[in-house]
Amino acid sequence: MLLFPLNSKLEIFVFILNIIMTFVIIFLERKSPKSTYAWLLFLWIIPILGFVFYLFLSQNLTRRKIYRYDTPEEEEYQKMMLGKSLIHFGPDDDTQKQLFHQYHNNIDYNINTCEAFFTNNNGIDIYTDGHAKFEALFKAIEGAKSSIHLEYYIIKYDDLGRRLLTLLTRKAAEGVEVRLLYDEMGGRYIPRRKLKEFARAGGEYGAFFPTKFRVVNLRVNYRDHRKIAVIDGRTAFIGGYNIGDEYLGKNPKMGYWRDTHLRISGYAVYELQRRFFLDWRTSDNIDPIDLDPGCIGRYYPDMPKFCGAGIQIVSSGPDDPNQVIKQDFLRMITNAKEHIYIQSPYFVPDESVLESLKIAILSGVDVRIMIPDKPDHIFIYWATLAYVGELVEYGAKIYIYENGFLHAKTITVDDEICAVGSCNFDIRSFSLNFESNAFVYDQSTATALRHIFHKDIEKSQLYDLETYRSRPRRIKIKESISRLFAPLL
């Protein structure tokens, strides 16, 4: 017997619809228990709106629907990589050899799950300031001779965006192959007339995995969150910076923008080039790229052999049942012996990541997490405070960055292994967004990130146990509500 009467045909229809959706969510979708509970709660508390949100935000994607790995281009790439000597140890490089053998399980996992080749002849520059990062990017683009490939989540058409598009248009007119790939939502700021000018100059552009129906976008919840640039197949950039003036600290609300980005040279550039090509083929506004044996060297030029940082470029998304980046984070956390330093603007982990961090803390590992002091997404911010507060109870050191907005997505462990890229420490990045990270097996890079973290501590406030326990009741209520719906954020 129902607890309340159904007094209209609409109420009967909504009730039947909710019953059907309940069966779909429980028996057909096979989501995680927390996600299932959250969706069911949302569906029954706000019935009609819950159904609409589920329709738009819970579409199931598979790799078969998005990527093609059976193309001639992919076959040529595999042949080329397998034919190269990607790992080169110098006669005196015992440290790199030790790291390679120490983390061979991590390396093998990435190879077996997403064909992430390991290379160790790579050079790395770290950027933590937008001005320095974009000057380096523009300088590389200015000097490009053969190809420029950019893939960004957000491209604003402000001063920085106009400068970039003007430069790309000029390089295209000079005969350089220029391709621009953007997320369908994040690229909506670019005027179509400017893109057409870019195309008339010889450039190509497209939206990543675009929807077939612009009015009803059932893919709105799955975003291309990557930030990748590959210049001449020799230099690449990967990290957290999008394109826009706010990333130069010009947004008065957010203030200084503190992010982390890498410039990479060496064989790891090949992997970012390949990532771009795979994503490029998802767009419906592009011409195929010729990668037959005769011209593959144009995009994958010979590199000098030297012993440098070991790198794997790891990508994941809603098409990835393994959630490879999250699993890599888990391996780094569970293998840590001394310290784990994490920076992320959003910290909404699933149970596996949260429990692994608790185990690390209780095992004597120094766990430190840094988050921003201001929200750009209010519900995610309150959920973040709830999760870091739980870790404070276990002994983690939590820092609130106060010198602007912290947008860096980094983890460094034991001065041996680290990761920089687009992936936040949240459920959305683990399972819904298309992400790419550079996993670096190199003591100097991992140590440099730890030093950067310590420098940021000087501009941060410690969120200690006393502060956490004395927070007002209204804050506790906001945290509890946000955490309840964390799997949907």
NORGIWO-V756807 format. One record per backbone hydrogen bond with DSSP energy under -1.0 kcal/mol. NH is the residue of the N-H (numbers start at 1). CO is the residue of the C=O. If there is no record, write none. Layout:
# NORGIWO-V756807
nh = <NH/NH>
co = <CO/CO>
This chain:
# NORGIWO-V756807
nh = <12/13/14/15/16/17/18/19/20/21/22/23/24/25/26/27/28/29/36/37/38/39/40/41/42/43/44/45/46/50/51/52/53/54/55/56/57/58/65/67/75/76/77/78/79/80/81/82/83/84/86/93/94/97/98/99/100/101/102/103/107/108/109/110/111/112/113/114/115/116/117/119/120/123/125/127/133/134/135/136/137/138/139/140/141/142/143/144/148/149/150/151/152/155/156/162/163/164/165/166/167/168/169/170/171/172/173/174/175/176/177/179/180/181/182/183/187/188/190/195/196/197/198/199/200/201/202/203/204/206/208/218/220/222/225/225/228/229/230/231/232/234/235/236/237/238/240/243/247/248/249/250/255/258/261/262/263/264/265/269/270/272/273/274/275/276/277/278/279/280/281/282/283/295/296/298/300/308/309/310/311/312/314/316/320/327/328/329/330/331/332/333/334/335/340/341/342/343/344/348/354/355/356/357/358/359/360/361/362/363/364/365/366/367/368/369/370/371/373/381/382/383/384/385/386/387/388/389/390/391/392/393/396/397/399/400/401/402/405/407/410/411/412/413/414/416/417/418/419/420/421/422/426/427/430/431/432/433/434/435/437/438/439/440/441/446/447/448/449/450/451/452/453/454/455/456/457/459/460/461/463/464/468/469/470/471/476/477/478/479/480/481/482/483/484/485/486/488/489>
co = <8/9/10/11/12/13/14/15/16/17/18/19/20/21/22/23/24/24/32/33/34/35/36/37/38/39/40/41/42/46/47/48/49/50/51/52/53/54/62/63/71/72/73/74/75/76/77/78/79/81/84/90/92/93/94/95/96/97/98/99/103/104/105/106/107/108/109/110/111/110/115/311/86/265/263/261/129/130/131/132/133/134/135/136/137/138/139/141/177/230/179/228/181/186/243/158/159/160/161/162/163/164/165/166/167/168/169/170/172/171/146/148/204/150/206/152/183/185/187/191/192/193/194/195/196/197/199/198/178/180/182/216/217/219/223/434/151/237/149/235/147/231/231/264/229/262/260/154/244/245/246/245/251/405/127/238/125/236/123/266/267/268/269/270/271/272/273/274/275/276/277/279/280/292/292/295/296/120/122/441/119/439/437/435/317/323/324/325/326/327/328/329/330/331/366/412/368/410/370/425/350/351/352/353/354/355/356/357/358/359/361/360/338/365/340/397/342/399/401/377/378/379/380/381/382/383/384/385/386/387/388/389/391/367/369/461/371/459/256/258/343/419/341/417/339/413/413/440/411/438/409/436/424/348/426/427/428/428/223/316/314/420/312/418/310/442/443/444/445/446/447/448/449/450/451/452/453/456/457/400/398/462/464/465/466/468/472/473/474/475/476/477/478/479/480/481/483/485/486>
